[in-house]
Amino acid sequence: MKSFVLVYERPTGKLSYEEFAPGHRPEAFARRAKLQRSVGPDAEVVVLHAEDLNDLRTTHRRYFERAGEMLRHMAV
């Protein structure tokens, strides 16, 4: 599985991420630690593991969609 380091800015919904190849989990966690020291208190920095980015879009939708979009999906 690949590792992804996501930085999610809660107030704006801005998302940035870095992808790490399978077998590079230690590097992903090191990157997360470095980023965590440089972002503000309103940002989340997480490491997630998945086969690809599309899987993360499904399992962790809140990072990829704004609140209104999520509510529309729930209403269906």
Order of alpha helices (4+ residues) and beta strands (2+ residues): beta-beta-alpha-beta-alpha-alpha-alpha
